[in-house]
Amino acid sequence: MDHFNYRHQRLYAEDVALETIANTVGTPCYVYSRATLERHWRVVDDAFGDYPHRICYSVKANSNLAVLRTLAKLGSGFDIVSGGELERVLRAGGDPQQTVFSGVGKTESEIRFALESGVSCINIESKGELDRIGRCAAELGITARIAVRVNPDVDPVTHPYIATGLQETKFGVPIAGAVELYQRASQHPQIEISGVACHIGSQLTDVGPYTEAVDRVLALVDQLQDAGILLQHVDLGGGLGIRYRDEQPPSPAAYVEALLARFKQRDTHIPISIEPGRVIVGNAGILLTRVEYLKHGKPKNFAIVDAAMNDLLRPALYQAWQEIVAVEIEPDAPTRTYDVVGPVCETADSLGSNRELAIRAGALLAIRSAGAYGAVMSSNYNTRPRAPEVLVNGARYSVVRRRETIDDVLRNETLEGV
Ligand code: LLP
């Protein structure tokens, strides 16, 4: 459930008409609903009941400081994949001790930054990384808490670009070789083994792959116990899907229940961490855009809007379908089937094809489910300044990232020495 609803034929974000935001902030523009964010986080958190757990919101899905601050206030932990994301968590007032650091290619300076900031766990993905962390920890005189991110070789049944738990992907350590890596870690005086991690993919719409992965991970936990290595937590990553169109992902409650069923069978209740991104923020945001031109013809009608693939890359990159609706319902406007496209000079610059819309030039459109992997994946392609982000809270709203100017875009370029 989200807080983007029609009132008197006009689409609102909570108690603010999107038209008001378009008129004051301009378009294109991302709009987030704080109540929706909070609601989604709480639904996931509540699903665990009193089972020991930690929700580490995956910063990569939407890393705006205001979003992070909102979730930090609820007590959320964070999942980061770069030094930049760690900096964001710190600036937003997030707790590094509730933060886990994932990623296949952590640089030495990122590792040092994480250790000095006191992150709760570094999820390591290779022997080389383990050795590098051991060395950095020794040099800094800090104990590094780690988990091994294992690759359980489970098919998540999702788009191939966002499947991570299969053996042929770059992610994690093959689960069969994990014990050896733990033994190596256990010999390092400056390394403390904290847990095990896995993340099999994103936009999963079935619990089956999760339970399969959990079974494999728990078998490893037992194997480690037999080898004298006791884990303090199991991190199951993120990946729970949302409804963009007609997908029927399990509810957060059903997903958590399926996970917990496996854990509750055990003698000790080992704490669980999860790293949800999309399920928290995806449907908490829309991209607001204005129709510049309508171009009618055969075989296609085009609605040319002021947002483009540089603002929202998902349709072009993953052939993703996101709902596009008119912000104002105009019963008198003629309904036609449109391809909604941006001004970027690529045929891939389409935000949605074959959409029935009753609109005129100048109309506002909302591209729904754009809160996750929207603004964070935007770029300056075609020298387009990045869109602003607005956070709505009840009847109020604030610009939480202002629109870039051309000067912002050109700031780091120089003609010196040319
Ligand atoms: N943890 C790890 C280690 C991850 O790699 C990811 C996402 C997550 C958690 C959060 O997954 P989520 O709950 O959001 O599915 N740009 C793509 C999605 C890329 C996901 C990458 N990893 C998209 O727009 O669909």
Boltz pocket constraint, residues with backbone or C-beta under 6 A from the ligand:
constraints:
  - pocket:
      binder: B
      contacts: [[A, 58], [A, 61], [A, 79], [A, 102], [A, 103], [A, 162], [A, 164], [A, 199], [A, 201], [A, 202], [A, 203], [A, 237], [A, 238], [A, 239], [A, 240], [A, 275], [A, 276], [A, 277], [A, 278], [A, 279], [A, 314], [A, 318], [A, 372], [A, 373]]
      max_distance: 6.0
